[in-house]
């Protein structure tokens, strides 16, 4: 799914290097992934949307991730 949205799932890298071409986001993300909160890393934008907007409501939780 990331290919369909030009790897938009790698949002942190986009903010760190906004001029970087979308095709290089996956490689750059791998370099900083160990710094990210694991609950905030999703395998795809589709997975994130289902988890955030559908499953969280079914489970009775508010949408989104609360990071201390």
Phi and psi restraints in degrees (range 20) as a CNS / XPLOR table:
assign (resid 1 and name C) (resid 2 and name N)
       (resid 2 and name CA) (resid 2 and name C) 1.0 -57.9 20.0 2
assign (resid 2 and name N) (resid 2 and name CA)
       (resid 2 and name C) (resid 3 and name N) 1.0 -34.4 20.0 2
assign (resid 2 and name C) (resid 3 and name N)
       (resid 3 and name CA) (resid 3 and name C) 1.0 -63.7 20.0 2
assign (resid 3 and name N) (resid 3 and name CA)
       (resid 3 and name C) (resid 4 and name N) 1.0 -33.9 20.0 2
assign (resid 3 and name C) (resid 4 and name N)
       (resid 4 and name CA) (resid 4 and name C) 1.0 -71.4 20.0 2
assign (resid 4 and name N) (resid 4 and name CA)
       (resid 4 and name C) (resid 5 and name N) 1.0 -25.1 20.0 2
assign (resid 4 and name C) (resid 5 and name N)
       (resid 5 and name CA) (resid 5 and name C) 1.0 -113.5 20.0 2
assign (resid 5 and name N) (resid 5 and name CA)
       (resid 5 and name C) (resid 6 and name N) 1.0 26.8 20.0 2
assign (resid 5 and name C) (resid 6 and name N)
       (resid 6 and name CA) (resid 6 and name C) 1.0 54.9 20.0 2
assign (resid 6 and name N) (resid 6 and name CA)
       (resid 6 and name C) (resid 7 and name N) 1.0 43.2 20.0 2
assign (resid 6 and name C) (resid 7 and name N)
       (resid 7 and name CA) (resid 7 and name C) 1.0 57.3 20.0 2
assign (resid 7 and name N) (resid 7 and name CA)
       (resid 7 and name C) (resid 8 and name N) 1.0 35.4 20.0 2
assign (resid 7 and name C) (resid 8 and name N)
       (resid 8 and name CA) (resid 8 and name C) 1.0 -63.7 20.0 2
assign (resid 8 and name N) (resid 8 and name CA)
       (resid 8 and name C) (resid 9 and name N) 1.0 -15.5 20.0 2
assign (resid 8 and name C) (resid 9 and name N)
       (resid 9 and name CA) (resid 9 and name C) 1.0 -65.9 20.0 2
assign (resid 9 and name N) (resid 9 and name CA)
       (resid 9 and name C) (resid 10 and name N) 1.0 -16.2 20.0 2
assign (resid 9 and name C) (resid 10 and name N)
       (resid 10 and name CA) (resid 10 and name C) 1.0 -94.6 20.0 2
assign (resid 10 and name N) (resid 10 and name CA)
       (resid 10 and name C) (resid 11 and name N) 1.0 59.1 20.0 2
assign (resid 10 and name C) (resid 11 and name N)
       (resid 11 and name CA) (resid 11 and name C) 1.0 -65.9 20.0 2
assign (resid 11 and name N) (resid 11 and name CA)
       (resid 11 and name C) (resid 12 and name N) 1.0 -38.9 20.0 2
assign (resid 11 and name C) (resid 12 and name N)
       (resid 12 and name CA) (resid 12 and name C) 1.0 -61.7 20.0 2
assign (resid 12 and name N) (resid 12 and name CA)
       (resid 12 and name C) (resid 13 and name N) 1.0 -44.1 20.0 2
assign (resid 12 and name C) (resid 13 and name N)
       (resid 13 and name CA) (resid 13 and name C) 1.0 -62.7 20.0 2
assign (resid 13 and name N) (resid 13 and name CA)
       (resid 13 and name C) (resid 14 and name N) 1.0 -37.5 20.0 2
assign (resid 13 and name C) (resid 14 and name N)
       (resid 14 and name CA) (resid 14 and name C) 1.0 -59.2 20.0 2
assign (resid 14 and name N) (resid 14 and name CA)
       (resid 14 and name C) (resid 15 and name N) 1.0 -39.3 20.0 2
assign (resid 14 and name C) (resid 15 and name N)
       (resid 15 and name CA) (resid 15 and name C) 1.0 -76.0 20.0 2
assign (resid 15 and name N) (resid 15 and name CA)
       (resid 15 and name C) (resid 16 and name N) 1.0 -30.3 20.0 2
assign (resid 15 and name C) (resid 16 and name N)
       (resid 16 and name CA) (resid 16 and name C) 1.0 -73.4 20.0 2
assign (resid 16 and name N) (resid 16 and name CA)
       (resid 16 and name C) (resid 17 and name N) 1.0 -38.1 20.0 2
assign (resid 16 and name C) (resid 17 and name N)
       (resid 17 and name CA) (resid 17 and name C) 1.0 -136.0 20.0 2
assign (resid 17 and name N) (resid 17 and name CA)
       (resid 17 and name C) (resid 18 and name N) 1.0 75.1 20.0 2
assign (resid 17 and name C) (resid 18 and name N)
       (resid 18 and name CA) (resid 18 and name C) 1.0 -61.7 20.0 2
assign (resid 18 and name N) (resid 18 and name CA)
       (resid 18 and name C) (resid 19 and name N) 1.0 -24.7 20.0 2
assign (resid 18 and name C) (resid 19 and name N)
       (resid 19 and name CA) (resid 19 and name C) 1.0 -87.3 20.0 2
assign (resid 19 and name N) (resid 19 and name CA)
       (resid 19 and name C) (resid 20 and name N) 1.0 -3.4 20.0 2
assign (resid 19 and name C) (resid 20 and name N)
       (resid 20 and name CA) (resid 20 and name C) 1.0 -67.2 20.0 2
assign (resid 20 and name N) (resid 20 and name CA)
       (resid 20 and name C) (resid 21 and name N) 1.0 135.3 20.0 2
assign (resid 20 and name C) (resid 21 and name N)
       (resid 21 and name CA) (resid 21 and name C) 1.0 -63.4 20.0 2
assign (resid 21 and name N) (resid 21 and name CA)
       (resid 21 and name C) (resid 22 and name N) 1.0 142.1 20.0 2
assign (resid 21 and name C) (resid 22 and name N)
       (resid 22 and name CA) (resid 22 and name C) 1.0 -57.7 20.0 2
assign (resid 22 and name N) (resid 22 and name CA)
       (resid 22 and name C) (resid 23 and name N) 1.0 -28.7 20.0 2
assign (resid 22 and name C) (resid 23 and name N)
       (resid 23 and name CA) (resid 23 and name C) 1.0 -69.9 20.0 2
assign (resid 23 and name N) (resid 23 and name CA)
       (resid 23 and name C) (resid 24 and name N) 1.0 -15.0 20.0 2
assign (resid 23 and name C) (resid 24 and name N)
       (resid 24 and name CA) (resid 24 and name C) 1.0 -100.2 20.0 2
assign (resid 24 and name N) (resid 24 and name CA)
       (resid 24 and name C) (resid 25 and name N) 1.0 -1.6 20.0 2
assign (resid 24 and name C) (resid 25 and name N)
       (resid 25 and name CA) (resid 25 and name C) 1.0 -62.3 20.0 2
assign (resid 25 and name N) (resid 25 and name CA)
       (resid 25 and name C) (resid 26 and name N) 1.0 -40.0 20.0 2
assign (resid 25 and name C) (resid 26 and name N)
       (resid 26 and name CA) (resid 26 and name C) 1.0 -60.5 20.0 2
assign (resid 26 and name N) (resid 26 and name CA)
       (resid 26 and name C) (resid 27 and name N) 1.0 -44.7 20.0 2
assign (resid 26 and name C) (resid 27 and name N)
       (resid 27 and name CA) (resid 27 and name C) 1.0 -64.5 20.0 2
assign (resid 27 and name N) (resid 27 and name CA)
       (resid 27 and name C) (resid 28 and name N) 1.0 -44.9 20.0 2
assign (resid 27 and name C) (resid 28 and name N)
       (resid 28 and name CA) (resid 28 and name C) 1.0 -68.2 20.0 2
assign (resid 28 and name N) (resid 28 and name CA)
       (resid 28 and name C) (resid 29 and name N) 1.0 -35.5 20.0 2
assign (resid 28 and name C) (resid 29 and name N)
       (resid 29 and name CA) (resid 29 and name C) 1.0 -60.5 20.0 2
assign (resid 29 and name N) (resid 29 and name CA)
       (resid 29 and name C) (resid 30 and name N) 1.0 -41.5 20.0 2
assign (resid 29 and name C) (resid 30 and name N)
       (resid 30 and name CA) (resid 30 and name C) 1.0 -59.6 20.0 2
assign (resid 30 and name N) (resid 30 and name CA)
       (resid 30 and name C) (resid 31 and name N) 1.0 -29.6 20.0 2
assign (resid 30 and name C) (resid 31 and name N)
       (resid 31 and name CA) (resid 31 and name C) 1.0 -73.7 20.0 2
assign (resid 31 and name N) (resid 31 and name CA)
       (resid 31 and name C) (resid 32 and name N) 1.0 -25.2 20.0 2
assign (resid 31 and name C) (resid 32 and name N)
       (resid 32 and name CA) (resid 32 and name C) 1.0 -115.1 20.0 2
assign (resid 32 and name N) (resid 32 and name CA)
       (resid 32 and name C) (resid 33 and name N) 1.0 -1.6 20.0 2
assign (resid 32 and name C) (resid 33 and name N)
       (resid 33 and name CA) (resid 33 and name C) 1.0 -56.5 20.0 2
assign (resid 33 and name N) (resid 33 and name CA)
       (resid 33 and name C) (resid 34 and name N) 1.0 -33.9 20.0 2
assign (resid 33 and name C) (resid 34 and name N)
       (resid 34 and name CA) (resid 34 and name C) 1.0 -68.2 20.0 2
assign (resid 34 and name N) (resid 34 and name CA)
       (resid 34 and name C) (resid 35 and name N) 1.0 -14.0 20.0 2
assign (resid 34 and name C) (resid 35 and name N)
       (resid 35 and name CA) (resid 35 and name C) 1.0 -89.3 20.0 2
assign (resid 35 and name N) (resid 35 and name CA)
       (resid 35 and name C) (resid 36 and name N) 1.0 -12.1 20.0 2
assign (resid 35 and name C) (resid 36 and name N)
       (resid 36 and name CA) (resid 36 and name C) 1.0 -90.0 20.0 2
assign (resid 36 and name N) (resid 36 and name CA)
       (resid 36 and name C) (resid 37 and name N) 1.0 148.0 20.0 2
assign (resid 36 and name C) (resid 37 and name N)
       (resid 37 and name CA) (resid 37 and name C) 1.0 -63.5 20.0 2
assign (resid 37 and name N) (resid 37 and name CA)
       (resid 37 and name C) (resid 38 and name N) 1.0 121.2 20.0 2
assign (resid 37 and name C) (resid 38 and name N)
       (resid 38 and name CA) (resid 38 and name C) 1.0 -56.0 20.0 2
assign (resid 38 and name N) (resid 38 and name CA)
       (resid 38 and name C) (resid 39 and name N) 1.0 -34.1 20.0 2
assign (resid 38 and name C) (resid 39 and name N)
       (resid 39 and name CA) (resid 39 and name C) 1.0 -68.2 20.0 2
assign (resid 39 and name N) (resid 39 and name CA)
       (resid 39 and name C) (resid 40 and name N) 1.0 -15.9 20.0 2
assign (resid 39 and name C) (resid 40 and name N)
       (resid 40 and name CA) (resid 40 and name C) 1.0 -93.2 20.0 2
assign (resid 40 and name N) (resid 40 and name CA)
       (resid 40 and name C) (resid 41 and name N) 1.0 -6.6 20.0 2
assign (resid 40 and name C) (resid 41 and name N)
       (resid 41 and name CA) (resid 41 and name C) 1.0 -96.7 20.0 2
assign (resid 41 and name N) (resid 41 and name CA)
       (resid 41 and name C) (resid 42 and name N) 1.0 121.2 20.0 2
assign (resid 41 and name C) (resid 42 and name N)
       (resid 42 and name CA) (resid 42 and name C) 1.0 -115.0 20.0 2
assign (resid 42 and name N) (resid 42 and name CA)
       (resid 42 and name C) (resid 43 and name N) 1.0 144.4 20.0 2
assign (resid 42 and name C) (resid 43 and name N)
       (resid 43 and name CA) (resid 43 and name C) 1.0 -67.4 20.0 2
assign (resid 43 and name N) (resid 43 and name CA)
       (resid 43 and name C) (resid 44 and name N) 1.0 -21.1 20.0 2
assign (resid 43 and name C) (resid 44 and name N)
       (resid 44 and name CA) (resid 44 and name C) 1.0 -161.9 20.0 2
assign (resid 44 and name N) (resid 44 and name CA)
       (resid 44 and name C) (resid 45 and name N) 1.0 163.5 20.0 2
assign (resid 44 and name C) (resid 45 and name N)
       (resid 45 and name CA) (resid 45 and name C) 1.0 -68.2 20.0 2
assign (resid 45 and name N) (resid 45 and name CA)
       (resid 45 and name C) (resid 46 and name N) 1.0 -31.7 20.0 2
assign (resid 45 and name C) (resid 46 and name N)
       (resid 46 and name CA) (resid 46 and name C) 1.0 -64.5 20.0 2
assign (resid 46 and name N) (resid 46 and name CA)
       (resid 46 and name C) (resid 47 and name N) 1.0 -46.6 20.0 2
assign (resid 46 and name C) (resid 47 and name N)
       (resid 47 and name CA) (resid 47 and name C) 1.0 -59.9 20.0 2
assign (resid 47 and name N) (resid 47 and name CA)
       (resid 47 and name C) (resid 48 and name N) 1.0 -44.1 20.0 2
assign (resid 47 and name C) (resid 48 and name N)
       (resid 48 and name CA) (resid 48 and name C) 1.0 -59.9 20.0 2
assign (resid 48 and name N) (resid 48 and name CA)
       (resid 48 and name C) (resid 49 and name N) 1.0 -46.1 20.0 2
assign (resid 48 and name C) (resid 49 and name N)
       (resid 49 and name CA) (resid 49 and name C) 1.0 -63.4 20.0 2
assign (resid 49 and name N) (resid 49 and name CA)
       (resid 49 and name C) (resid 50 and name N) 1.0 -45.1 20.0 2
assign (resid 49 and name C) (resid 50 and name N)
       (resid 50 and name CA) (resid 50 and name C) 1.0 -62.5 20.0 2
assign (resid 50 and name N) (resid 50 and name CA)
       (resid 50 and name C) (resid 51 and name N) 1.0 -46.9 20.0 2
assign (resid 50 and name C) (resid 51 and name N)
       (resid 51 and name CA) (resid 51 and name C) 1.0 -62.9 20.0 2
assign (resid 51 and name N) (resid 51 and name CA)
       (resid 51 and name C) (resid 52 and name N) 1.0 -45.1 20.0 2
assign (resid 51 and name C) (resid 52 and name N)
       (resid 52 and name CA) (resid 52 and name C) 1.0 -76.3 20.0 2
assign (resid 52 and name N) (resid 52 and name CA)
       (resid 52 and name C) (resid 53 and name N) 1.0 -45.9 20.0 2
assign (resid 52 and name C) (resid 53 and name N)
       (resid 53 and name CA) (resid 53 and name C) 1.0 -96.9 20.0 2
assign (resid 53 and name N) (resid 53 and name CA)
       (resid 53 and name C) (resid 54 and name N) 1.0 -21.4 20.0 2
assign (resid 53 and name C) (resid 54 and name N)
       (resid 54 and name CA) (resid 54 and name C) 1.0 -110.8 20.0 2
assign (resid 54 and name N) (resid 54 and name CA)
       (resid 54 and name C) (resid 55 and name N) 1.0 -62.4 20.0 2
assign (resid 54 and name C) (resid 55 and name N)
       (resid 55 and name CA) (resid 55 and name C) 1.0 -64.7 20.0 2
assign (resid 55 and name N) (resid 55 and name CA)
       (resid 55 and name C) (resid 56 and name N) 1.0 -37.7 20.0 2
assign (resid 55 and name C) (resid 56 and name N)
       (resid 56 and name CA) (resid 56 and name C) 1.0 -63.6 20.0 2
assign (resid 56 and name N) (resid 56 and name CA)
       (resid 56 and name C) (resid 57 and name N) 1.0 -36.1 20.0 2
assign (resid 56 and name C) (resid 57 and name N)
       (resid 57 and name CA) (resid 57 and name C) 1.0 -70.2 20.0 2
assign (resid 57 and name N) (resid 57 and name CA)
       (resid 57 and name C) (resid 58 and name N) 1.0 -39.4 20.0 2
assign (resid 57 and name C) (resid 58 and name N)
       (resid 58 and name CA) (resid 58 and name C) 1.0 -65.8 20.0 2
assign (resid 58 and name N) (resid 58 and name CA)
       (resid 58 and name C) (resid 59 and name N) 1.0 -32.8 20.0 2
assign (resid 58 and name C) (resid 59 and name N)
       (resid 59 and name CA) (resid 59 and name C) 1.0 -84.3 20.0 2
assign (resid 59 and name N) (resid 59 and name CA)
       (resid 59 and name C) (resid 60 and name N) 1.0 -8.3 20.0 2
assign (resid 59 and name C) (resid 60 and name N)
       (resid 60 and name CA) (resid 60 and name C) 1.0 84.6 20.0 2
assign (resid 60 and name N) (resid 60 and name CA)
       (resid 60 and name C) (resid 61 and name N) 1.0 18.1 20.0 2
assign (resid 60 and name C) (resid 61 and name N)
       (resid 61 and name CA) (resid 61 and name C) 1.0 -102.9 20.0 2
assign (resid 61 and name N) (resid 61 and name CA)
       (resid 61 and name C) (resid 62 and name N) 1.0 156.2 20.0 2
assign (resid 61 and name C) (resid 62 and name N)
       (resid 62 and name CA) (resid 62 and name C) 1.0 -70.1 20.0 2
assign (resid 62 and name N) (resid 62 and name CA)
       (resid 62 and name C) (resid 63 and name N) 1.0 149.7 20.0 2
assign (resid 62 and name C) (resid 63 and name N)
       (resid 63 and name CA) (resid 63 and name C) 1.0 -67.2 20.0 2
assign (resid 63 and name N) (resid 63 and name CA)
       (resid 63 and name C) (resid 64 and name N) 1.0 149.1 20.0 2
assign (resid 63 and name C) (resid 64 and name N)
       (resid 64 and name CA) (resid 64 and name C) 1.0 99.4 20.0 2
assign (resid 64 and name N) (resid 64 and name CA)
       (resid 64 and name C) (resid 65 and name N) 1.0 175.1 20.0 2
assign (resid 64 and name C) (resid 65 and name N)
       (resid 65 and name CA) (resid 65 and name C) 1.0 -119.3 20.0 2
assign (resid 65 and name N) (resid 65 and name CA)
       (resid 65 and name C) (resid 66 and name N) 1.0 128.2 20.0 2
assign (resid 65 and name C) (resid 66 and name N)
       (resid 66 and name CA) (resid 66 and name C) 1.0 -98.3 20.0 2
assign (resid 66 and name N) (resid 66 and name CA)
       (resid 66 and name C) (resid 67 and name N) 1.0 115.9 20.0 2
assign (resid 66 and name C) (resid 67 and name N)
       (resid 67 and name CA) (resid 67 and name C) 1.0 -107.6 20.0 2
assign (resid 67 and name N) (resid 67 and name CA)
       (resid 67 and name C) (resid 68 and name N) 1.0 125.3 20.0 2
